Amino acid sequence: MHLSDKQIQAFIESPENINVELKAHLDSCSSCQTEVELYKSLMLELKQEKIPELSGDFVGNVMNSIEPLPSPEIIQPIDKWKWLNIAASIAFVMLGVITMIYYDGLQVFSSVYSWFNEIENQAVSKLSESSSSVSTMLGVDLGTILFIGMVLGFFGVLDKILSRKKISNLKIFSI
Amino acid sequence: MINLSIKVNKMVDQNEKELIERVLQGEKSAFREIVVNYQKLVNHIAYKMIPQETERDDICQDVFIKVYQNLGSFQFGSKLSTWIGRITYNRCLTYLEKKKPLLFEDFAEKNQTLDSLQSDVFDPEKILLSSDLSVRIRSEINLLPIKFKTILSLYHLEEMTYDEIGKIMKLPSGTVKSYIFRGRKMLKDRLLQKYNQEDL
């Protein structure tokens, strides 16, 4: 039984792996030896094949046709706490906006204000000695406090977004 | 021996990383090194896939422009050579898809077949008369289907592994191995069809 094409190809690639039986056959069979020689010539030609080279100034042409890459910018890594900060600010602003849309803004302020006042009054009555109210202590009304909070939250988000440098091409090396 | 080979590979990877880093930092001359190092690989793939010599230079140039523009997205998931090989293979496929109808029109006008077009380069009469086995084999290699000759070239000429070739051509390693076996067998069978075994 002659060697199959697969066995001959495998023998040429790694002759040490051929089994004893096949080796004995190969040593005595001129037909298989001819096949082996033909395959060897094929593989040698495939290995030594000469490919026509590219035009003489190929490298120069490529270099002339590329534009310089934009200069890299340094990345400021954004850690998870900063993201948490951003998320909290966004949540705060969203809550404010949704509440404002759902209710009339002033109504919210006045209802919160009166609710706050009620608590305050209870507290005041309990601490009868104290005559100062929370509003008086802060010097501003609750609506103003909420408004300032929203504005601060908005600027907080804006600041986080704007302070983030553009991701440069060097990103891959920092990961 | 294996350890040494791993060390050499790591050094090559490190050098490639540094080279890419330099390119990305705007050092244009570093890209020249990449072009010089990989022009052979790109040319080999293009040569196997694109029959027209005039178009080949432009395609290879396009490949390097693409490599340059996308270097920032290379994540070192594979060797740089595999990545560049993949870009080349895709670029040639795109070219072949676009040019398919045109190629057929050209052949129809000239009343040619694809085989005869390729034989313009390798004169069939001369080849038949040639007693040089090497010439005969070379002409048969050029008449193989594109996929076979590309895979055989990457394996034998570029000495790439089944896995690397698979990554370039999006084929499983086993399929690449099968293409290599079938390609070589096809070559042998075609030679034996044309010539007597004693003449080979």
HADDOCK unambig.tbl for C-alpha pairs under 7 A between the chains (distance, minus, plus):
assign (segid A and resid 42 and name CA) (segid B and resid 137 and name CA) 6.64 0.50 0.50
assign (segid A and resid 45 and name CA) (segid B and resid 134 and name CA) 6.45 0.50 0.50
assign (segid A and resid 46 and name CA) (segid B and resid 153 and name CA) 6.82 0.50 0.50
assign (segid A and resid 46 and name CA) (segid B and resid 156 and name CA) 5.88 0.50 0.50
assign (segid A and resid 46 and name CA) (segid B and resid 157 and name CA) 6.66 0.50 0.50
assign (segid A and resid 47 and name CA) (segid B and resid 156 and name CA) 4.78 0.50 0.50
assign (segid A and resid 47 and name CA) (segid B and resid 157 and name CA) 4.84 0.50 0.50
assign (segid A and resid 48 and name CA) (segid B and resid 157 and name CA) 6.89 0.50 0.50
assign (segid A and resid 51 and name CA) (segid B and resid 44 and name CA) 6.75 0.50 0.50
assign (segid A and resid 54 and name CA) (segid B and resid 43 and name CA) 6.89 0.50 0.50
assign (segid A and resid 54 and name CA) (segid B and resid 57 and name CA) 6.31 0.50 0.50
assign (segid A and resid 59 and name CA) (segid B and resid 32 and name CA) 6.99 0.50 0.50
assign (segid A and resid 59 and name CA) (segid B and resid 35 and name CA) 6.45 0.50 0.50
assign (segid A and resid 59 and name CA) (segid B and resid 36 and name CA) 6.81 0.50 0.50
assign (segid A and resid 62 and name CA) (segid B and resid 61 and name CA) 5.74 0.50 0.50
assign (segid A and resid 62 and name CA) (segid B and resid 64 and name CA) 6.99 0.50 0.50
assign (segid A and resid 63 and name CA) (segid B and resid 32 and name CA) 6.82 0.50 0.50
assign (segid A and resid 66 and name CA) (segid B and resid 65 and name CA) 6.37 0.50 0.50
assign (segid A and resid 68 and name CA) (segid B and resid 26 and name CA) 6.40 0.50 0.50
assign (segid A and resid 68 and name CA) (segid B and resid 28 and name CA) 6.81 0.50 0.50
assign (segid A and resid 69 and name CA) (segid B and resid 24 and name CA) 6.95 0.50 0.50
assign (segid A and resid 69 and name CA) (segid B and resid 26 and name CA) 5.74 0.50 0.50
assign (segid A and resid 71 and name CA) (segid B and resid 25 and name CA) 6.45 0.50 0.50
assign (segid A and resid 71 and name CA) (segid B and resid 26 and name CA) 6.19 0.50 0.50
assign (segid A and resid 72 and name CA) (segid B and resid 25 and name CA) 5.90 0.50 0.50
assign (segid A and resid 169 and name CA) (segid B and resid 24 and name CA) 6.40 0.50 0.50
assign (segid A and resid 169 and name CA) (segid B and resid 72 and name CA) 5.19 0.50 0.50
assign (segid A and resid 172 and name CA) (segid B and resid 75 and name CA) 6.42 0.50 0.50
